[in-house]
Every structure is written in C-alpha cells, then in structure tokens.
C-alpha cells in the first residue's frame, strides 16, 4: 500500500510543476522576458513553492531530529 506521505509528495510535485510552468509561460508571454529570464524566474518560484509544500504539507507533523 502506498503511504500517505508518498501520495502527498507526489501531489506536491504535480502542483509545483503546474505552478512553475504557469510562471514560465507568464514571464515569457505576458511579461515579454527572454526564455532565460523566464526560466530563472520559474526556477526561483519552483524552489520556493517546493520548499513550502514539503515543509507545510508533505512532512507536516513529522518529527525529524537533525542532531
């Protein structure tokens, strides 16, 4: 059986991909930036969204000790 954490991880990955692609298209077509600038913007937003989703949704309540 697939664990809930794995399903949340997959859902977060799909959501992050959709957000990243939307940002890329918006920067490329609506803002008129170059593909390089749009890709950098997409990367920065993707990192931020992935971190937030993983921290707040995927691994919520997990007690990890790094010490």
Secondary structure, DSSP 8 states (H G I E B T S, - for coil): ---HHHHHHHHHHHHHHHHHHHHHHIIIIIS---HHHHHHHHHHHHHHHHHHHIIIIISTT------
